[in-house]
Amino acid sequence: MCDAPTEADPKGPDEGAKGTKTNDGFSTGEPDRICPISGWGVQRRPEWTGITFEPGFKITAEIIGGSVLITHNHGRASVEGVHKAFDFTEAIIADHLSGHPYIHILDYSNLEGTSLEGRRFFIRRMLQRRHLVGVIFYGLSPLLRMSTKLGKRLNMVPFNVHIADGYEDAVTMSMALLKAAYAQDGSAAGLPTSHPADHYRSPDGVSHTILRRDDWELDMEGFRVRFEVIDGHILHSISEGHFRDIHLAPLISLRDRISRSLASVAGPSTIVGGFEDLHGVDRRARKYYLDAITAWHRKAPLKRYIVYGLDPFMEAVVNFSRFVLPFPVAVAKDLDSALILAREKDLATRDKNHRVQPSEQEALSSGAVEHLLEFIGSIDWERDGVSNPTQQDMISSPLSPIYDAIKVIKSEMDDLLNEKDKAEKAVKKARDELDSRVRERTAELIATNRRLQTEITERREVEVALRSSEKNYRDLVESVNSIILRWDAEGRIIFMNPYGLKFFGYDAQDLIGQSVIGTIVPERESISKRNLTDLMLEVQNDPDRFRKNENENITREGKRVWIYWTNRAITDNDGRIVEILSVGNDITGRRHMEAELRRLATTDPLTGAFNRRRFFQKARQEFLRHHRYGHPFSVLLMDMDHFKKINDTHGHPVGDAVLKTFVETCQSVFRVTDVFGRTGGEEFSAVLPETDAAKAVLVAERLRDRVMNSHVEARPGKDLIRFTVSIGLTGLHDEDVALETMIRRADNALYTAKRTGRNRVVQE
């Protein structure tokens, strides 16, 4: 069974589609596309669609299977337009088809013509293309077809040219040419393989191409249907089970997806449905299905609708539907017969032009009408069903379509009457149940009313006491110098006291109802990068676990502040959390002081590099990690050359500037994963994780060169002071068990660098 969009589905097959990738991995901006002839994926892009090269001439391009370029030409092209079109297609070839054999298909169905010079230019440029296996034209005008054949005969077109009858023939030719090209190379590894089409030869000797996919199948609640595309334009479905109205929507969705996925120019125009294993169709489903198939026809006109494998009743329904459906309908014996009917050029004309022959007129006058009247008179309108005439009488009678129509009408009427009886019984049952419930409810309301009178009196007394308690609570909340926040189990703010509103910079109407996350709590802390979204979810789920916590918050102006929170859950009678009460105090100053103390404790105050204590702490951690896993690891010791002379000659401020410049140079050379620190007056050290000694020498030489070419000014605009550095380094050895062993080797290397002339790198 096949399906179509309903009137409620306003979009065509290509509207509303989200961007995906084809089977060849190309991003298209459209749903996955496949060629119905080859089964290969099709790449389409907006920048390849409807590109105008000159007034009245444009091209749309696409790639089939990563190996076939097809260009659809529209309008009339001058030599300048052909030149621009070649630049356009060659850019596509360079990006997606270069380096392996490919085919170029040219669709000239909408080409009005080209100049002679344009055709000559076309031939010259085609000869320059590498890896081009062949050129295939289709849609040629008689003149172009003749000139192309003549050019081949006279060898005026000295490359492999073919003329196809249409899109299907062109793709089939491309597959054969590509297969031959790869076979000549001794390998077919480059051919696309996704969803290959099958080939079938029917008993009449006609070869058919059949494309199937695993996802072209629906199986739900007693009904199953499989789709396949035959010859690129026939949508064939095989249905099993019992078809009901609940199956229609998913059937429509699957059919639309298949229609959108097909990349042929015209798409399927004939429907063939196989119903041999279909056990039944509900009346409502039949009606909705006819509406749906009619709606599809209005969007994409069908050439014909052919079914096979019907039981006698379903065949009668189909014959009757010929009078209401706006496209030709036919019944076939089997799939092979259906494919023969699909090839007939004018099925509709054949059916509509049928006229009663003289022999049929004689049959009408000699008893066919009397037999039909007897059949109508035998119908029992008080019972379901129809007493069938003999099958031979129906087949031989020229009025057999009328028998079919009467049986369908009687079946529809039986279904409607049965539904009417069921509806009347359901209404009576519902009315009786409603009367009983009204009596019971009235008695309940009387008893409830008495209880309410008593409760109202008690509630008034409670409200007086509650108002007094609320006033005391409000006075306390509004006067306290702490943030008081109430937020519900979904994380929405339901209350904040005046102090909190002023602290965060909000008015109550702007804050109430907003989510805590993104309003007063950022998604991540600015320094630690801790995910505060996860933290707040954990607080919501278990406030008692986070009775006290501190985290970064954000004001309306974007200022980051730190708050120390005390949280308490408020639950309902069943123990479910309905809201959370949080009281907070600003600890921003304390946190900033702690951060500054940590910075002072770990960095050199002059240069900002790690101090000696922090450097060795980080270096030992890296050494242990690399030693454990046997990864490469290097240590560098650096000493400024003649630094005392710089201090003595130019003073300590200049010496400090030299140290700062040196540190900046080191930070420009070292990676963020390297550990670098000042370990003495003019002595510096670095460890390079995941770096062996050979690579460390390259890093050290690059650093030495940059230091040698740097300088500072003794006085503004005056003398330039240049300086150098000596570097000793070593890599991790198998026998090293402690960082200090490597430090000693690097120190020996540094001593050698100093002793042998300075401004050099020595490895030990």
N, C-alpha and C positions, 0 to 999 in steps of 0.2 A: 504494500500500500504506500502511496506517496501523499504528500501534504502540501499546503500552500499557506501564505499569510492571511490572517483575517483582516477585516476592516479596522480592527483596533490596533493593527500594527502598521503605523504610517510610514515606517522607514523602508527604504529599498534594501537590496542585498548588500550594498557597500556603505550605507549610512550608519553612523554611530559606532563604527568599529574602532577598537583600540589598537595602538601600535604594538606589533610583535616582531618576531624574526621568522624568516623563511627557513625551510629545511636546510638551506645552504648557509645559514648563519647571518644573512644580510638583514639589517634593520630597514623596514619598509614603510613604517607609519601606517600599515594596513594589517588585517588579519593574515595568517599564514595562507599563501597561495600555492596551488599546485597545478601543473599542466595536466589536463584530463587525458591527453594522448600518451605522454611519456611517463607520467607519475612523478616527474621531477619538480623540485621547488622552483618558484618564480620570484625574482627580485623586482620590486617596483619602488620608485622613489619620487617624491614631489618634484625634485629638481630635474627629473627626466620626463615629466609629463606636460604635454601641450607647449613645448618650447618653440617660440616663434623666431625664425631666422630672418625673415623679411615679410613685408605685408602680403598676406595671402598664402604663406607657406610655413608650416609648423610640423614638428615630429614629436611622437611619444615613443620612449624606448623602455625595454624590459629585458631581463636576462633569465633564461630558462636553464635550470640545472647547473649553473656556473660555467656553461660551455656554449650556450647558444644566445647570441644577441639578436633580438627582433626589434625592428623599427617600423612604426606605423606612420606613413607619410600622408599629409593632408595639403591639398591646394596645388599651386603651380610654382615651380622652382626655377630661378635663373641660375647662371653659373656662380654668382656670388652666394646665393642661398645654398647651393650644393657644397660650396667651399666651407661655409660656416657649419653645415650639417656634418661634414666630415670631421672637422675639428671637434665637434660635440661627441660624435660616436667614438673617435679615437681616444678621447679622454676617458670614456667609460671602459674601453678595451684595455688601456694602460693600467687602470686601477683594478680591474676585476678579471680580465681574460688573458693578460699577457703571460707568456711562458708556457702555454700548453695549447693544444689544438682547439679551435673553436669554429662555429658556423655563424654566418650573418644572414638572417632572414629579413627580407624587405617586403612589407605589406604596401602594395600600390593600389589597394581597393579604392582609396579616396584621393589618389594623386591625379590631378587634372593634366599634368604634363611637365616636361622639362625642355630646356633649350638643347640644341645639338652640341654646343660647346660644353654645356653642363654634363651631358652624357660622356663626352670625351674626357672631361676632367675626372668624372666618376671612375672610368676605366684606369686612368693613370694612377690615381690614388689607391685603388684596390690592389694594383700590382705591387705596391710598396708594403703591404701588410704582411707581417710574419705570422706564422702558425695558423693562417686562415685556410681551413680545409675546404670550404666551399661557400658559394653565394646562392641563395634560393629566393626566387621571386614568386609572389602570388598576387592575384587581383590585378594582373596586367590588362591594360586596354588592348584591343586587337592589334593596334599599330605597334605598341611596345612589345607585345608578344612576338609579332612577326619580326621586328627589328632585332630582338634579342636572339631568336633562333637563327636569323640570317648572320648576325655577328658571330655566333658560335661556329656556323658552317664555314665562314670565311676567315675564321681564326682572328677576328677583330676583337674578341673578348678572350684573351689568353689566360683565363683562370677558370676554375671549376664552377660552372654556372648551371643551375637547374630551374625549371619552371614548375610550380606546384599548382594544383587545382584550388587549394584553400589552406586555411590554418592547419587542419588535421594532416593534410598531405605534406605540408612543409615540415611539420614537426617529425613526421615519420621518416621523411628523407634525411633530416638532420641526425636522427638516431642512427640510421644506417651508415651515413658518412662518418660520423664520429667513431662508431664501432670499427669500421674498416681502417680508420686512421690509427687507432690504438692497437689494432691487431697487427698492422704493419710494423709498429714499434715493438711488437712482441709482448705487450702488456695492455690490459684493460683497466688498470688500477685507477686511471683518471676519470673514467666514466661515472656520472652520478648513479647512485644505487638506491636512493630513498623511494619507497613505495613504487616499485616497478609495475608497469601495466602488464596484464596477461593478454594472450592472443587466442582467439577461438574461431574455428572455421565451421560455419553452419552447414547443414546437409545440402543446401543449394549451392555450396562452393564459395560463398562470400566470407571473407576474412573480417573479423571484428576485433577491436581493441577494447579490453575491459579493465577499468581501474577500480580497485577495491582498497579500503583502508580499515584498520581495526576500529577506529573511532567513528565510523559511519554505521553505527548499530545502536538500536534502542531495545532494551529488555526490561520490562516493568509490569508487574501485577498481571500476569497471564497473557501478555501480548509482547511479541518480538518482531522487529523489522530490520532488515539489512539492506543497505543501499549500495549501488555500484553505478558507474558511468560507462556507457557503451558508446564507442566511436566518438566520444567527446561531446555529443549532443543529445543522447538518450539517457534519461535518469530512470534506472531500473530498480524496483524495490521488490523484496520477497517478504511477505507477511505471514505470521503464524499466530495461532491462538484466537482470542476473542477481543475484538476492538471495541473500546468504550470511550465515552466522551472525555474521561480523565486522561486518556492517552494523547489527545489531540494537541494540547499545548506543547508537550515535549517533542512530539513529532514535528510540529511546525518549526520549533527551535532548531532541531537537528537538520531539517531540510534547508533552513535559511543558512545555517553554518556551512553546509555542503555547497550551497549555491555561491556563498561569498568566497569559498576557498578555491573555486575553479577559475583559472586564469585565462581560459580561451576567450576569443573575441566575442562570440555570441552566447556561449553557455548552453546548457541543455534546453532544447525546445520541444522535446517529445517525452512523455511520461509513459512508461510501461510498468504495470503492476502485476505481480504474480501472487495469486490468492489460493493456490492449491491446498495449503495447510492452514488457511484461515477458517475457523470453525463458526464464526458468527460476528455480526456487526449490530450494535444497538441502534434503535431508530434515531435517538437523539444524536448519536455519533455520526450516523449517515447524513443527517441534515447539516450539522456543523461542518462536516467534511466537505460537502458540496459547496457550502458558503465559502470555505477556506480556499478550495481549488479555484473557485470563480474569482476570488480576490487576487489570487496569484496571477491568473490569466490577465486581469486588468493591468497589472504592473509589467509582466513579461509575457506577451501573448504566446499561447501554446499552439503548435501546429496540429497536434493530435494527442489523444489520451487513449491508450490501448491496455486492456486487461485480459488475463487468461487464467485458467484454472478455477472458474466459477461454478458454484452449484446452481441448480435451476432457478432458485429464488433470487440469488444475487445477480444472475444473468438477466432476470426480468427487471430488477431494479436498475441495472445499467442501461438496458434497452429503453426503459422509461425515462431515464435521465437525459437521453439524447435530445428530448424536446425542451429541456430547461437549461442545459449547459451551453455556453456561447462558443464552444469549440467542438471539433469532430471527436466522436467517441466510437470505439470499435471493440469487439470481443474476438479474441483469438483462441485457438486450441491450446497452444503452448508458446514458449519463448521464441522458438524458431519462426513460428507463424507470425508472432507479433513483430519480429524484426523485419519480416517480409512486408507487412502492412506499413511499418515505419518508413520503408523506402518508397512507398507510393506517393506520387507528387501531390495528388489532390483527393485525399480521403473524404473531405467534406462534400466535394462536388459529387463524388460517387454515390454517397448516401442520399443527398438532397435531390438528385436528378432521377431517383428511382420512380418509375411510373408503373401503374397497374397495366399489365399486358392483356390482350383480348382473352387469352385462356383464363386469366385470373378473374376478368369480368364475368365470364361464364360461370366460374366457380362461385362467385358472389350471388349470382342469380339462381343457382341451382341448389342452394342449401346451406352455404357457409353462414349466411345471416341468421337462418333459423337455428342452426347449431349454437351460434353465439348467444341468441336470445334464450335458448334452453339453459345454457350455462349460467347466464345472469339470473334466470328464474330459480335455479337450484341453490343459489347462495343462501345460507342461513345467517341472517344479519344479527341474530341473537346469540350466536356462538362464534368463537374464534376460528379462523382458518377458512379455506375454500376447498370444496370438493373438486379436485383436479379433473379436467377432461383428460382423455387418453393422450399420452405424449405424441402419438402418431397424428391425432387430429390437430393438435396445436402446431406441429411442425409443418404439416401439409396445408394448413389453412392460410389463405392470404391475410387473414385477420389476426395472425398470431401476435403482432405487437399490441393489439387491443386486449387479448387475453393477459399478456404481461402487465399492461397498465392496470387492468381490473384487479389482478392479484396484488400488485403493489399498493393500490389505493385501499383495498380491503385490509391488508396487513397494517398499514398506517392507521386506519380507523380503529382496528382492534387494539393496537397499542395505546392510542389516545383514550379509548373507553376504559381500558384497564387502569391507566394512570388516573383517570377521573374517579373511578371507584375507590382506588387506594387513597386518593386525596380526601374524598368525602368521609371515609372511615377514620382517617387520621384527624380530620377536623372535629368529628363527633367525639372521638376519644379525648382530644385536647380540651373540648368544651366541658366534658364531664369532669375531667381532672381539675379544670379551672374553678368550676363551681365548688368542688370539695375543698380546694385550697382557700377560696375566698371565705367559706364558713369557718375553717380552722383559723385563718388569719384574723378574722373579726374578733373571735374569742380571745386570741392572744393580745390584740390591741387593747381590749377592755381591761385585761389584767395588767398590761404594761402601763396604761394610763394611771391606774391607782398607785402603782409603785413610783411613777414619776412625780406625782403630787407630793409624796413623802420625801423623795430625794430633793425636790426643789427647795423645800423648807430647810433641809439640812445643808444644802449647797450654799444658800444665802448666808448662813452663819459662818461657813468655812470661808467664803469669799471676803467677808469683812476682815477675818484674821489674816487671810492671804495678802490683801492689799496693804495691811500694816507691815507684814514681813517683807513684801516686795519693796516698799519705800525704804526700809532700812538697808536692804541689799543694794538697791540702786545708789543710795548715798555713798555706801562703801566703795562700790565699783567705780563711781565717777570721781572719787577723791584720791584713790590710791595711785602712787607713782610707779606702777608696773603695768606691763601690757597684759590685758586679760582678753583671751581669744577663745571663742567657741566655734567649732567646726564639726560638720556632720560626718556620718560614716562614709560618704562619697567624696569627702575632701573639700566641701564647699563651706565658705565662711558664713556663719549665721549671726555672729555678734563680735564686736570689738569695742572696748571702752574708749572714752574720749582721749585718755593719755596715749593709748595705742594708735588711734587714728591720727593724732598730731605727730607722733613719732614717725609713722610710715608716710605721712603726707597725703592721706586720703580723706574724702568725705564719706560718711556712712553709706549714702545711696550709691556711690561708685564702687564700694568694696563688698557689700553684702551680696551673697550669691555667687561671688567669684571663687575659682579654685584656689586653694592655698598655694599649690605649685604654679609658678609662673606669675603670681601676684606679689606675695611677700616672701616666697621661698623660691630661689632660682633652681633650675634643673641640676646644675652642678656648682660645687664650690669653686671659687676663682683660683685658689692656690693648690689645694689637694686634689681637685677634679673629682671629688667624691660625688657619686650619683645621688642627689638629694631626692629625686623622684622615688627611687627604691626605698630610701630611708623613711619618707613620709607615708608610703604604703605600709611599711612595717609598723610605724607608729599607729596607723589606723587599725591594723589588725590586732595589735597587742600593746595598748598604751601603757599597761603596767610594767612591761619589760623596758619601756623607755620613759619611766616615771621622771627621770632627770636626764636631759641631754642638751648639748649645745651644738649649734650649727649656724652657717652663714645665712643671712637674710638680705633682702633688697628693698629699698624704699621706692616710692613712686618716681623719684628723680633718678633712680639707678644707682644710688649709693649703696655699697656693700657694708653691712653691719653684722656683728656677731651677737647672738641672743642666747642666754642660758634659760632653757625652758623646763618647767615642771608640768607634767601631763597627768590627767586623771580621766578615766573612762566613765561615761554616764550611760547606764544600761536600762532596758525596759524590764517588765516583769518576767520575761522569758530569758533574761540574761544577755540579750543581743545588744551590741553597742549602737546607740542612737546618736551620740555626739561625744566630743572630746573637749574637755576644759583644759586650756593651756595658759599658764602664767609665765611671762617672760621678763627678763631684765637684761639691759644692754651691757655687754662685756667687751665691746669693740676695743676700748683703750687697753684693757688687759691683754687681749690677744695680740694687738700690735706690739706691745712691749715684749711679750714672749717671743714673737717672731724676730724682733730686733736683737734680743739677747742671743737667740740661736744663731743669727747671722754673725754677730760679733764673736761668738765662741768658735766658729768654724772657718772664718775667712781672714785673710791678711788685711788689716785696715788701710794700708797704703795702696795696694794693687787690686784688691778684690778677689785674688786667687785664693784657693784653699790654703789655710795655714798648715804648719807642719803636722799638728796633731790630726786634723781632719784628713789631710792627704794620706798619711800612713794608715789611718783607719779604713778609708775607701780602697787603698792599694792592696791591703792585706785581704779584703773581701774578694777583690777581683782575682788575686793570685790563687786563693783557695778554690775558687770556682773553676778557673782554667786548669789548675793542676789536677783537680778531681776528674775532669772530663778529657784531659789531654789536649786541650785546644792551644793554639799558638798565643804567645804573650810576650811583650817586650817592656823593658824599663829604660828610660832616658834620664841621665843626670846632666844638668846644664849649669855652666858657670860663666858669668860675664867677664870678659877679658879686660884687665887693667881698670877695673871699676874704681879702686881706691884712688888712682890717679885722676879720674874724672871728678870725684868728690873733692880731692885736694885742690885741683886746678880751678874748677868752676863752682864749687860749693855744693852743699847738700840738696838745695832745691832742684838744681840741674840734675844731680844724681837721682833724685826721686822721679823726675820726669823721664830719665832714661829707663828706670825700672818699669814705670807704667807703660812706656812705649813698647818695651820688650814683652810685657805680659799681653798687651793687645795683639802684638804680632803672633805670639804663641797661640792665642785663642783663635786667630784667623786660620792657623794651620791645623791645629788639633781638631778632632771630631767631638761632638757633644758626648760621645760615649767614653772618650779618653779622660783619665783622671790627671789633673795638673795642679801643682801647688808650689808655694814659696817655702822652701825648707831651710833657708839660711838667709844671710844678708843679701848677697848677690847670687845665691844658689837656688836653683829651681829643679823640680823633678816631675816626671810624667810617666804613667803606665799606659800602654796601648793594648787594649783587649783585642783578641782575634787577629793579632798582627805578629808575623814572625820577624826574625832579626833582619832578613833581607829587605822586607818592606819597611821596617823601622828605619833602616839606613836612608831609604829614599825620603821618608818623612823628615828625618833629621837634616839631611842635606837641603831640602826645600826650606826648612826653618832657618838654617844657618845663612842661606843666601838672602832670604828676606830681611833678617836682622842686619846683615852686612850692608844692605842697601837702604836701611832706615836711618833716621837722624832726628835730633832735637835741636832747637835753637838755644844757644847760650844766652843771647839777648834777642828781643824782638827784632827781626829783620837783619840780624848780625850773624855772628859766627855759627856755622852748622857743626854740631858734634856728632860724629859717626862712631859706632861701636860694634864690637863683634862678640861672638859667644863660642865657647868650646863645649863639645857634646860627647859624652861617653855613653855607650848603650850595650845592652846584651839581651839575648832572647832566652826563653824558658828551656832549661835542659831537663832530661829525664831524671837526673840525680838531685835536682833542686827540691828541697823539702820545706823551705821557708823563703819568704820574700827577701830577708836580710842577705841570703846567699847571692841573689841576683843584684842587690844594691852594692855589695862589695865588688862584684865583677864590673858593674857599670862605673863604680868609683875608680877602679884601677884603669879602666879605659879613659875616663875623664882626665886622670893624672897624666896618662900618656899623651892625650891631646894637648894638655897644657905644656908638657915638657918638650914636645916636638914642634912647638911654634905657635900654638893657639889658632883660633878661627878654623877649626877642623872637626870632623866627626870620626871617632874611633870606635870600632866594634870589638868586643871581647867575648 
